[in-house]
Amino acid sequence: MGRPDHRPDHRPEPRRARRPRPLGSRPPRVPVRPARPAAPVEHVPAGLRTAAGYVWRLGLLGVAAYLAVGVLGELEVPVIALFVALVITSVLRPLVDLLARTLPRSLAVLVAFLCALVVVGGVLALVGTNVADEWNRIGDELRGGLGRIDHWLTGAPFHLRAGTVTDLRAKVGAFVSAHRSALLTTALSGASRAVELVTGLALAVFCSVFFLHSGDRMWSWAQRQLPARARPVWGRAGQAAWRTFAGYTRGVLIVSAVNAALVGLALALLRVPLVLPLMVVEFVAALVPLIGSPIALAIAALVALAARGPVVALLVLALIVVIGQIEGHLLHPLVLGWSVRIHPVAIALSVIGGAVLAGVLGAVVAVPVVSVAWAVLTELRDHGPPAARGRAGPGGNGPGISKR
């Protein structure tokens, strides 16, 4: 018998058990993504793309500013009243703080307002009394001055025909007679503006009373409405804004008072009539930097021309240059240099732009608005967050309208 064959067993290996597949499922398919096409070559220079980005962003800011000015123009009375209230607050706050050391805060506010009313009323009464006392003499001087001006214009270098000024007065009288109804309508419109002025002044006084009495609490409440992370930023911005606005307001009042005193002294030495009214005009006009004082002195030169003759009028015109040099090179650097740090060119452009947008009121408020905006931007740019400077805090004092 043969031996059994011991060849290895070539039976197939058992298959691995597969997991049961849920009913209706199928294996996931791996998506085959097509190859991305090569990016096209950019033909726009990087500088032009950057400039375009700045342009559309600045365009949006310009549109927002235009809409804001339009809304503020519709709310003219309350906006002007709020501005005047801030001016009154910045002027009376040192006196209120001083009186509050010995008196209750409310009583200190009342005493400060009474003092301000006495000062303003006294100046107006003094001006009115001066005009009433000199009215007859001034009328005679002005009539004689017109004759002297007429005689002066007929000589060299003008050589105008005689009676030029008299004819001009006659034409003015005829114009007034022919347009009496239009002038009456204008006067009635001015009366309505006077009512708005009184309403705005009453609102300004009402707001300033609360600003002086509890302005710090009002600012703290406003800050609490903001997110906690934004309060330090708004606190620094508010402090910078109020410090600049208050410093500018007090400084420009001091500059205007000094200008008025210098003009009054010069006009008194030149024996020009209406010295006190012209001083008041100079004080009010000097509130508009650079251009207000020359306009007031030009009015004084006309009065001097009619009352004292061309030589005195020329001296008053020379006074415009002298006062301008003193204001620009001495008073503004000493009084306003610490609070307003913008170039005179920027001041001039701000005044002209404000006058174009909102007339005389725009010229008055343009410089403080630009100064406050620049102070806020400088504060936020030059100082990091409080945490980076080691003095982080959730709140922080605001502009402190009623406290130092």
C-alpha positions in Angstrom: 0.0 0.0 0.0 1.2 3.4 -0.8 1.8 6.1 1.8 -0.8 8.8 2.1 -0.1 12.0 0.3 0.9 14.8 2.8 0.5 17.8 0.5 -0.6 21.0 2.2 -4.3 21.9 2.3 -5.1 24.6 -0.2 -8.5 25.4 1.0 -9.5 29.1 0.8 -9.2 31.3 3.9 -12.5 32.2 5.5 -13.8 35.7 4.6 -13.9 38.5 7.3 -17.2 39.2 8.7 -18.6 42.5 7.3 -20.6 44.9 9.4 -24.2 44.9 8.6 -25.0 48.0 6.4 -28.1 49.9 7.2 -30.9 49.5 4.8 -30.8 51.9 2.0 -27.3 53.2 2.7 -24.4 53.1 0.3 -20.7 53.8 0.7 -19.7 57.5 0.7 -18.4 58.8 -2.4 -15.3 60.8 -2.4 -15.9 63.9 -4.5 -13.4 64.6 -7.2 -12.7 68.3 -7.2 -11.7 69.7 -10.5 -8.4 71.5 -10.6 -8.7 75.2 -9.9 -8.0 77.5 -12.8 -5.0 79.7 -12.5 -5.8 83.1 -10.9 -5.9 85.9 -13.5 -3.1 88.4 -13.4 -4.2 91.5 -11.4 -3.7 94.6 -13.6 -4.7 97.2 -11.0 -1.8 98.6 -9.1 -1.8 98.1 -5.3 -1.6 101.9 -4.8 -4.7 102.4 -6.8 -6.6 99.7 -4.9 -5.6 101.4 -1.6 -6.7 104.8 -2.9 -10.0 103.4 -4.0 -10.6 101.9 -0.6 -9.9 105.2 1.0 -12.2 107.0 -1.4 -15.3 105.0 -0.9 -14.8 105.0 2.9 -14.3 108.7 2.9 -17.3 109.0 0.7 -19.5 107.2 3.2 -18.1 109.5 6.0 -18.9 112.5 3.9 -22.5 111.3 3.2 -22.9 110.7 7.0 -21.6 114.1 7.8 -23.9 115.7 5.2 -26.9 113.9 6.7 -25.9 114.9 10.2 -25.6 118.6 9.2 -29.0 118.4 7.6 -30.6 116.9 10.7 -28.9 119.5 12.9 -30.1 122.2 10.5 -33.7 121.1 11.0 -33.2 121.1 14.8 -31.6 124.6 14.8 -33.2 126.0 17.9 -32.4 123.1 20.3 -28.9 122.6 18.9 -28.0 126.3 19.4 -29.6 126.3 22.8 -27.5 123.3 23.8 -24.4 125.0 22.6 -25.2 128.2 24.5 -25.9 126.2 27.6 -22.5 124.6 27.4 -20.9 128.1 26.9 -22.8 129.4 30.0 -21.7 126.3 32.0 -18.1 126.6 31.0 -18.0 130.3 32.0 -19.9 130.0 35.3 -18.5 126.6 36.5 -15.4 128.1 38.3 -17.6 130.6 40.2 -20.1 127.8 41.1 -17.4 125.5 42.3 -15.9 128.4 44.4 -19.3 129.2 46.0 -20.1 125.6 46.5 -17.3 125.3 49.1 -19.4 127.3 51.5 -22.9 127.2 50.1 -25.2 124.4 48.9 -24.8 123.5 45.3 -28.2 124.8 44.3 -27.8 128.1 46.1 -24.3 128.5 44.5 -25.8 128.1 41.1 -28.5 130.7 41.8 -25.9 133.2 43.1 -23.7 132.7 40.1 -26.7 133.3 37.7 -27.7 136.5 39.6 -24.1 137.8 39.3 -24.0 137.1 35.6 -27.4 138.8 35.1 -26.2 141.9 37.0 -23.0 142.1 34.9 -24.8 141.7 31.5 -27.7 143.9 32.5 -25.3 146.6 33.8 -23.3 146.6 30.6 -26.4 146.9 28.4 -27.9 149.6 30.6 -24.6 151.6 30.5 -24.5 151.3 26.7 -28.1 152.4 26.4 -27.6 155.4 28.7 -24.5 156.4 26.8 -26.3 156.3 23.4 -29.3 158.2 24.8 -27.0 160.9 26.2 -25.0 161.4 23.1 -27.8 160.9 20.5 -28.5 164.5 19.7 -24.8 165.5 19.6 -24.0 162.4 17.5 -26.8 163.3 15.0 -25.3 166.7 14.5 -21.8 165.3 14.1 -23.0 162.7 11.6 -24.8 165.3 9.5 -21.8 167.5 9.5 -19.6 164.5 8.8 -21.6 163.6 5.7 -21.0 167.1 4.4 -17.3 166.8 5.1 -17.2 163.4 3.3 -19.0 164.9 0.3 -16.4 167.8 0.2 -13.6 165.3 0.6 -14.7 163.1 -2.3 -14.9 166.1 -4.7 -11.1 166.7 -4.2 -8.1 164.7 -5.1 -7.7 161.8 -5.7 -11.4 161.0 -6.3 -12.7 164.1 -8.1 -16.4 163.0 -7.8 -19.1 165.5 -8.5 -20.5 167.6 -5.7 -23.5 166.2 -3.8 -22.6 162.5 -4.3 -23.3 161.6 -0.6 -26.5 163.7 -0.6 -27.7 162.0 -3.8 -26.9 158.6 -2.2 -29.0 159.5 0.9 -31.9 160.5 -1.4 -31.6 157.2 -3.3 -31.7 155.2 -0.1 -34.8 157.1 1.1 -36.5 156.5 -2.3 -35.6 152.8 -2.1 -37.1 152.5 1.4 -40.3 154.2 0.2 -40.6 152.0 -2.8 -40.0 148.7 -1.0 -41.8 149.5 2.2 -44.0 146.4 2.1 -41.1 144.1 1.5 -39.2 145.7 4.4 -42.2 145.3 6.6 -42.4 141.6 5.7 -38.7 141.3 6.5 -39.3 143.0 9.8 -42.1 140.6 10.7 -39.9 137.7 9.8 -37.2 139.2 12.1 -39.8 139.4 14.9 -40.5 135.6 14.5 -36.7 135.0 14.7 -36.7 137.1 17.8 -39.3 134.8 19.4 -37.1 131.8 18.4 -34.1 133.6 20.0 -35.9 134.2 23.3 -37.2 130.6 23.3 -33.6 129.2 22.6 -32.2 131.5 25.3 -34.7 130.3 27.9 -33.9 126.6 26.9 -30.2 127.3 27.2 -30.5 128.8 30.7 -32.7 125.9 31.7 -30.2 123.3 30.5 -27.2 125.2 32.0 -28.8 125.2 35.4 -28.9 121.4 35.4 -25.4 121.1 33.9 -24.0 123.3 36.7 -25.9 121.5 39.4 -25.6 117.9 38.5 -23.6 117.6 35.3 -21.2 115.0 36.7 -24.1 112.7 37.6 -25.6 113.2 34.2 -22.4 112.1 32.5 -22.0 109.1 34.8 -25.5 108.0 33.9 -24.7 108.4 30.2 -21.6 106.3 30.6 -23.4 103.5 32.4 -25.6 103.1 29.3 -22.5 102.0 27.3 -20.9 98.6 27.3 -18.4 98.2 30.1 -15.5 97.8 27.6 -16.3 101.1 25.9 -16.6 103.2 29.0 -12.9 104.0 29.5 -12.6 105.2 25.9 -15.7 107.4 26.1 -14.5 108.7 29.5 -11.1 109.8 28.0 -12.8 111.3 25.0 -15.3 113.2 27.1 -12.6 114.6 29.3 -10.6 115.8 26.4 -13.6 117.3 24.7 -14.8 119.2 27.8 -11.3 120.4 28.7 -10.8 121.8 25.2 -14.3 123.4 24.9 -14.1 125.0 28.3 -10.6 126.3 27.8 -11.5 127.7 24.3 -14.7 129.4 25.6 -13.0 131.1 28.6 -9.9 132.0 26.5 -11.9 133.6 23.6 -13.9 135.6 26.1 -10.7 136.9 27.6 -9.3 137.7 24.2 -12.5 139.5 23.2 -12.5 141.5 26.4 -8.9 142.6 25.9 -9.6 143.6 22.3 -12.7 145.6 23.4 -10.6 147.4 26.0 -7.9 148.3 23.6 -10.3 149.5 21.0 -12.2 151.6 23.5 -9.0 153.2 24.8 -7.9 154.0 21.2 -11.3 155.4 20.2 -11.5 157.5 23.4 -8.1 159.0 22.6 -9.2 159.8 19.1 -12.4 161.3 20.4 -14.6 159.1 18.3 -18.3 159.1 19.5 -20.2 156.0 20.6 -17.2 154.4 22.3 -19.1 152.1 24.6 -21.4 150.7 21.8 -18.4 150.2 19.6 -16.6 148.4 22.4 -19.6 146.0 22.7 -19.6 145.5 19.0 -15.9 144.7 19.1 -16.4 142.3 22.0 -19.2 140.3 20.2 -17.4 140.3 16.8 -14.1 139.1 18.3 -15.8 135.9 19.3 -15.3 134.9 15.6 -11.5 134.5 15.3 -9.4 136.3 12.7 -12.3 138.0 10.8 -14.6 139.3 13.6 -12.4 142.0 15.0 -11.5 143.6 11.6 -15.3 143.8 10.7 -16.0 145.6 14.0 -13.2 148.0 13.5 -14.3 148.7 10.0 -17.7 149.8 11.5 -15.8 152.0 13.9 -13.8 153.5 11.0 -17.1 154.4 9.3 -18.3 156.2 12.4 -15.0 158.0 12.7 -15.1 159.0 9.1 -18.6 160.5 9.5 -17.9 162.2 12.9 -14.2 163.1 12.9 -13.1 163.0 9.2 -10.8 160.9 7.0 -7.6 161.3 9.0 -9.1 159.8 12.2 -10.8 157.1 10.0 -7.4 156.2 8.6 -6.0 155.9 12.1 -8.8 153.6 13.1 -8.1 151.5 10.0 -4.4 151.3 11.1 -5.7 150.1 14.5 -7.1 147.1 12.7 -3.6 146.0 11.8 -2.3 146.7 15.4 -5.1 144.8 17.1 -4.7 141.9 14.7 -1.0 141.6 15.5 -1.6 141.8 19.2 -4.4 139.2 19.0 -2.6 136.8 16.7 1.0 136.9 18.2 0.3 137.7 21.9 -3.2 137.0 23.1 -4.0 133.7 21.3 -0.6 132.0 22.1 -0.8 133.1 25.8 -4.5 132.5 26.4 -5.6 129.8 24.0 -2.3 128.0 23.3 -2.7 125.4 26.0 -6.3 124.4 25.0 -6.5 124.9 21.2 -3.6 123.4 19.2 -4.7 123.9 15.6 -2.9 125.9 12.9 -4.2 129.4 12.0 -4.8 128.2 8.5 -7.1 125.4 9.9 -8.9 128.1 12.0 -9.4 130.3 8.9 -10.7 127.4 6.8 -13.0 126.3 9.7 -14.5 129.8 10.0 -15.1 130.2 6.3 -16.6 126.7 6.0 -18.9 127.3 9.0 -20.0 130.6 7.5 -20.8 128.9 4.2 -22.7 126.1 5.8 -24.6 128.0 8.6 -24.0 131.7 8.2 -22.9 133.7 11.2 -23.7 131.0 13.7 -21.7 128.5 11.7 -18.7 130.9 11.8 -19.0 131.2 15.6 -19.2 127.5 16.4 -16.8 126.3 13.7 -13.6 126.7 15.6 -14.7 125.2 18.9 -16.2 122.2 17.1 -13.0 121.6 15.1 -10.9 122.1 18.2 -13.0 119.6 20.2 -12.9 117.0 17.4 -9.1 117.4 17.1 -8.6 117.1 20.8 -10.7 113.9 21.0 -8.8 112.3 18.0 -5.4 113.2 19.5 -6.4 111.8 22.9 -7.6 108.5 21.4 -4.6 108.2 19.1 -1.8 109.1 21.5 -3.0 107.0 24.5 -3.6 103.3 24.6 -6.3 101.6 26.5 -6.2 102.1 30.3 -5.3 98.4 30.9 -2.1 98.9 28.9 -1.2 101.9 31.0 -1.8 100.1 34.3 -4.9 102.0 35.3 -7.8 100.1 34.0 -11.2 100.8 35.4 -14.8 100.0 34.5 -16.0 103.6 34.5 -13.9 106.7 34.8 -14.9 110.3 35.2 -16.5 112.1 32.2 -16.2 115.7 31.3 -17.2 116.7 34.7 -19.5 119.5 33.7 -20.1 120.5 37.3 -16.8 119.6 38.9 -13.1 120.2 38.2 
